[in-house]
Amino acid sequence: MKPAVRRRGPGKKKRMAASKAPAPAHPEASAPAIPTRATRKAPRKSKGTTARLALHGRYMSSLRKLSKADQAEVKKVRAEKGVDEAIKLAAAKVG
């Protein structure tokens, strides 16, 4: 009977071989570092965007507490009357 062989995913051997490679004696003597691409800063969010995302977060967290039937009713109110009314309805259904 053969012993069980543990299979590894593709590329695992390469990573293992690279990690076992000896480090150079002098880091300066090794090949020059490859320049990395400059990372781009994320664009700033406007006050309107921040407020909209906060409101959306409140809406989603209020929906999470409800049953599927209540969620459907709150979604219907959101489509008709807006997010503020939907949040108020969801809070009333929870409490």
C-alpha positions as a Markdown table, in Angstrom:
| # | Residue | x | y | z |
|---|---|---|---|---|
| 1 | Met | 0.0 | 0.0 | 0.0 |
| 2 | Lys | 1.3 | 3.4 | -1.0 |
| 3 | Pro | 1.5 | 6.2 | 1.6 |
| 4 | Ala | -0.9 | 9.1 | 1.0 |
| 5 | Val | 0.7 | 11.8 | -1.1 |
| 6 | Arg | -0.1 | 15.4 | -0.3 |
| 7 | Arg | -0.9 | 17.3 | -3.5 |
| 8 | Arg | 0.0 | 20.9 | -3.9 |
| 9 | Gly | -1.5 | 23.5 | -6.2 |
| 10 | Pro | 0.2 | 24.9 | -9.2 |
| 11 | Gly | 3.2 | 27.2 | -8.5 |
| 12 | Lys | 3.7 | 25.9 | -5.0 |
| 13 | Lys | 7.0 | 24.2 | -5.9 |
| 14 | Lys | 8.4 | 27.5 | -7.3 |
| 15 | Arg | 7.5 | 29.4 | -4.2 |
| 16 | Met | 9.0 | 26.8 | -2.0 |
| 17 | Ala | 12.2 | 26.6 | -4.0 |
| 18 | Ala | 12.5 | 30.4 | -3.9 |
| 19 | Ser | 12.1 | 30.5 | -0.1 |
| 20 | Lys | 14.8 | 27.9 | 0.4 |
| 21 | Ala | 17.3 | 29.7 | -1.8 |
| 22 | Pro | 20.3 | 31.1 | 0.1 |
| 23 | Ala | 20.4 | 34.8 | 0.6 |
| 24 | Pro | 23.3 | 36.7 | -1.0 |
| 25 | Ala | 26.2 | 37.5 | 1.2 |
| 26 | His | 26.1 | 41.2 | 0.3 |
| 27 | Pro | 22.8 | 42.7 | -0.7 |
| 28 | Glu | 24.6 | 45.4 | -2.7 |
| 29 | Ala | 26.2 | 42.8 | -4.8 |
| 30 | Ser | 22.9 | 41.4 | -6.0 |
| 31 | Ala | 21.1 | 42.5 | -9.1 |
| 32 | Pro | 19.6 | 46.0 | -9.1 |
| 33 | Ala | 16.1 | 46.3 | -7.8 |
| 34 | Ile | 13.3 | 46.4 | -10.3 |
| 35 | Pro | 11.6 | 49.8 | -10.0 |
| 36 | Thr | 8.0 | 49.5 | -8.9 |
| 37 | Arg | 5.1 | 51.4 | -10.4 |
| 38 | Ala | 3.9 | 54.3 | -8.4 |
| 39 | Thr | 0.7 | 53.6 | -6.7 |
| 40 | Arg | -2.2 | 56.0 | -7.3 |
| 41 | Lys | -3.9 | 57.6 | -4.4 |
| 42 | Ala | -7.6 | 57.0 | -4.1 |
| 43 | Pro | -9.6 | 60.1 | -5.2 |
| 44 | Arg | -11.1 | 62.1 | -2.3 |
| 45 | Lys | -14.7 | 61.6 | -1.5 |
| 46 | Ser | -16.9 | 64.7 | -1.5 |
| 47 | Lys | -19.2 | 65.4 | 1.4 |
| 48 | Gly | -22.2 | 64.4 | -0.7 |
| 49 | Thr | -20.6 | 61.0 | -1.5 |
| 50 | Thr | -19.8 | 60.4 | 2.1 |
| 51 | Ala | -23.3 | 61.3 | 3.2 |
| 52 | Arg | -24.8 | 59.1 | 0.5 |
| 53 | Leu | -22.7 | 56.1 | 1.5 |
| 54 | Ala | -23.5 | 56.6 | 5.2 |
| 55 | Leu | -27.2 | 56.7 | 4.4 |
| 56 | His | -26.9 | 53.6 | 2.3 |
| 57 | Gly | -25.0 | 51.8 | 5.2 |
| 58 | Arg | -27.8 | 52.7 | 7.6 |
| 59 | Tyr | -30.4 | 51.4 | 5.1 |
| 60 | Met | -28.5 | 48.1 | 4.6 |
| 61 | Ser | -28.0 | 47.5 | 8.3 |
| 62 | Ser | -31.7 | 48.2 | 9.1 |
| 63 | Leu | -32.7 | 45.6 | 6.4 |
| 64 | Arg | -30.4 | 42.9 | 7.8 |
| 65 | Lys | -32.5 | 42.7 | 10.9 |
| 66 | Leu | -35.7 | 42.0 | 9.1 |
| 67 | Ser | -37.4 | 38.9 | 7.7 |
| 68 | Lys | -37.6 | 38.5 | 4.0 |
| 69 | Ala | -41.2 | 39.6 | 3.8 |
| 70 | Asp | -40.5 | 42.7 | 5.8 |
| 71 | Gln | -37.5 | 43.4 | 3.7 |
| 72 | Ala | -39.6 | 43.3 | 0.6 |
| 73 | Glu | -42.1 | 45.7 | 2.1 |
| 74 | Val | -39.2 | 48.1 | 3.1 |
| 75 | Lys | -37.8 | 47.9 | -0.4 |
| 76 | Lys | -41.1 | 48.8 | -1.9 |
| 77 | Val | -41.3 | 51.9 | 0.4 |
| 78 | Arg | -37.8 | 52.8 | -0.6 |
| 79 | Ala | -38.7 | 52.8 | -4.3 |
| 80 | Glu | -41.9 | 54.9 | -3.7 |
| 81 | Lys | -40.9 | 57.3 | -0.9 |
| 82 | Gly | -37.1 | 57.2 | -0.6 |
| 83 | Val | -34.4 | 55.9 | 1.7 |
| 84 | Asp | -35.3 | 58.0 | 4.8 |
| 85 | Glu | -38.9 | 56.6 | 4.9 |
| 86 | Ala | -37.6 | 53.1 | 4.3 |
| 87 | Ile | -35.2 | 53.4 | 7.3 |
| 88 | Lys | -38.0 | 54.7 | 9.5 |
| 89 | Leu | -40.3 | 51.8 | 8.5 |
| 90 | Ala | -37.5 | 49.3 | 9.1 |
| 91 | Ala | -36.8 | 50.7 | 12.6 |
| 92 | Ala | -40.5 | 50.5 | 13.4 |
| 93 | Lys | -40.7 | 46.9 | 12.3 |
| 94 | Val | -37.7 | 45.9 | 14.4 |
| 95 | Gly | -38.6 | 47.8 | 17.6 |
